Amino acid sequence: MSPRHPYPTRSSDLHFAGSLASSSNSNESPTNNGDTFNMWWPSSHFNLRPALSERVSEFVKRNAVANATAGHGGGQTAIIDALEFSRRLGVYYNIACILFPLGVFVVRKAAGRIKKHRKAQRKNSRDATERDTVAYKTGNVEVSVVETASTASSSSASSAIIPAEVDSDESKPLLQNSTPKLSWYTLLYRRFKGFMTYQRPNDARGRVVPHNSILIINQLFFWSSVFLSIYKIYYPLDTANNSPLRFFLLADRWGIIFAMNQPLNFILAAKTSPIKYLTGWSYEEHLIVHRMVATMSHVASLIHFAGMYVVYRMFIARTGQTFLSVLSRPDILFGVISFVAFWIFGLTSVDEFRAKAYEVFLATHISFATIAMVFLYLHHPSARVYVVLSFAIWALDRLVYRAYNKRWAADAVVQVLDESTVKVTIKNFAGSKKWKWEPAGHIFLTVPGWNRFQAHPFTILTPPVGYDLEGNKIEDGKDKDMVLIIRKLKGFTEALFDMGDEQGRLKVVIDGPYGSEHARSSLKECTKSLFIAGGSGIAVVWPLMCEMIRKEMDKNQRGKGGKRRKIVLVWIVHHEHHLKWIEGDLEKLEEVKRTLPREFEIEVRKFITRGANGRRPDLRSEVTRVVEDEEGVRLAGRTGVLVCGPDAMMREVRTVGRDLLWEGKDVEILAEKFGW
């Protein structure tokens, strides 16, 4: 096996049968006998002299011959099987750990879309039947059918009359206040859904534990990786095999897993990731999976690094070479640099560090990730295809799509609202057809006058044109300001706050907008919608709520309104003056409510937690009140609960949702979390 070409084609004669039978000396050079041993070895770390006195393929064969001579013939077969499996590991790993899990969610989302499409077709067909029943034409004469009550004397005539409204959903109760009996499989599904929705309390270190669905995905990904790393090496167990060689294979296989994780890591980190749209994951779920893959990469790199040191102690130290002399070899030195760089930007990515020093996190994340990938490319030939693919994903996302289609210069006005909040108004951002955003979208804000390399994420408070309460249309092209509500912390936000004290105007660069369709598409299927916002979480909740009200406004204007819906907003703030953030919008909402049908119920509940009369709401009772229709219009159907705020608030809402689903209630819990 040539050092320059560590991946020769597998020989068809990979066994040792001829050489083992003719060789009586375990130290005989394997190249002297007549068999062909073109062994593929996954690592080139020790393929070059003088790391070992011979090539790894020859080293492995010599040990296999020694085992066979000693009466352990099964050992050499196990080593070859493990080597061959490592050669195909890329196929197995990508199918078992990446393509199959993603495929499940893609199929799930596709099935949901097909179901919605069929439901819409049935509704359109039903509406067409009703229109044809009410009025139809015969030649040039229009004939209308007048519905009459059925009596005993006119049963034949009334039987031909089709009612104006036909509800094809036979599962709905005949009486509005009655409760339909659930089938066992529906109850079982809702209980399973409740279990997957549940979020456990924080761990002993105070870290947030993701809800069960993402937690299970993380665990399956981790243990699948562990299984593939030991398969054919330690499982099935072969006690006749050479233990040091087993460890050599294990350490090297974890290095392969680390390299294969990088394209997935990059595509999950991309702002325009196709996985988000294919699977239907929310932004929160997408971010958690990205962190899980990054954590798995750190585990793999650590095992690989530590394992290679143990390999040095097993095989190389006895030759008299020092560890420093081995580290000075170019391929190993490049691997060490990649390992250190990867761990530096990993440690600076933890929640605590990112919250305190976002600028440092961003700088180290980009710079050290680049260093790690460059030296990973130089470290080993088998990693190069994954490094090239990772950089291609980054280039498409960052350079092609984001820099060309998602980056704009704009004028902004900064205004201080209170002791800890600043309002940034980006002027006339909706004036161009390209400059548009979706409800609950977010942008990355850069101030070139301070630092053009700092881009900070903020959620857009303003509903876009066509989705607000103003009544203007998307095609009107009306100029509209984009408003951001930013809490004062340290660094960039503190500088914005100081700028607002001076009534500052500044030039900004916008990267975005970005967003997720998960919450919007889920709420469309809900008859009742409960929006829960904690403080600045109103920036996520308010645009989505306005979109639902705006759709009813448009239907009412076309004479197609009147469908029973209920929308409730629960907004929890620390101080009363925080309510002024959207004071004008709430006043506009009161005006709109008077123009909508009575069947469309809108309720706003505000809670102030600090001050003389401060109190915290009972979220369990708030959610239960809407789900069970304890007040107002009583409606059947699904209840969507969207929550955005502190982790404790979202965990409490998830717990309530789990309990309601366990009882058989039709609830959809949606959580949107700040975090990039």
Beta strands, then each sheet from edge to edge (+ up, - down):
strand 1: 135-138
strand 2: 141-144
strand 3: 407-418
strand 4: 421-426
strand 5: 442-446
strand 6: 456-459
strand 7: 482-487
strand 8: 505-514
strand 9: 528-534
strand 10: 565-573
strand 11: 600-608
strand 12: 639-644
strand 13: 667-671
sheet 1: 1+ 2-
sheet 2: 6+ 5- 8+ 3- 4+ 7-
sheet 3: 11+ 10+ 9+ 12+ 13+
end
